[in-house]
Amino acid sequence: MREWTRAFPAQLRSGFAAGRALEFRWPRGVDRSVVVGMGGSAIGADLLRSLTDAETDLLVQPVREPTLPRWVGPSTLAVAVSYSGDTWETLAAFDVAGRRGAPRVAVSSGGRLQQLARAEGVPHLMVPPGLQPRAALGSLLGGLLGLFDPAFPASNRDRLDRASKVLLMGADELGGAAGPPTRLAARIRGRLPWICSSEELAPVARRWATQIEENAKRLAHWDALPESLHNVLVAWDALTRREAERYFVVRLQGAGDDQALRDRFEYLSKLLAGRKVPVATVRFEASDRLERTLSAIQWGDYLSLALAELGGVDPFPVEAIQRMKHRLEKDHKSRNTIDDR
Ligand code: PA5
């Protein structure tokens, strides 16, 4: 898993090149899209959306279920992403999109999705096989960035190259035995990591939590400000001394956070200090949104590995997911369709 984490920048670049090279023409008049996927294959859509929302006129709606929004039809691009190519929810949504007449693209390392795409004449973006889906994020996200590149005012190629170089340079320090993620893991210890960010970095906070869940095999939680000040705050406020011992808040601070947001984090930090909940802030200072997003992903991936190491668990297997798929998906093997009314 460490090697794959190290390969993240290289994956981003090759994924981007493959996405750009895909034989696919953006259909005229399409100004919205859904990107369907689950788990490790879904997070790339959130990260893409954070960028397209800020920099393009295109709507990118991530979807994590087999049903599609009612507005998906011939003028919506539907991209189905499944690393294995065999995830039931994604295959069902791919089928619904086809029945609705939406132009489609499939992304996988093979599997049924590739077969269906081939049979139905849908462009298919191949990502390298043999990894865990969450370890293929560079290829999946890079592929999406390549595919959606025409929607941006200027190509993201140079920007991504620059960001990849920065990631590569940071890998030794971040992955090192005395690196900042290892030190933070030692502070978190047995407490539940509560990852808190701005809306901009919310997909990153989500990735940190899911990486901790899958790699370190322990619960984690994420939320974003300012929204959480309008609900979660009440529970923090009511926290007893004893309950406070269970949590460790990690704040992701980005250069994109404005003063209003900083004031709100400050307010929350003071309240947490009053309740004796430890808070650590990790800063991402890059002025480029893409670079700081990717740097924050890389940091969190190393933190999840450090927590796995600290807990003495193997980050690689996710047997519970395999068992769930085996149990629930065998009935759907020949039927990747759902009622779509
Ligand atoms: O991390 C994982 O292994 C999961 O979250 C998978 O990504 C998820 O089950 C979907 O599978 P796939 O990515 O193969 O579509």
Residues whose N, C-alpha, C, O or C-beta is under 5 A from the ligand:
A	BS01	PA5	M38 G39 G40 S41 V81 S82 Y83 S84 G85 T87 P133 R134 V318
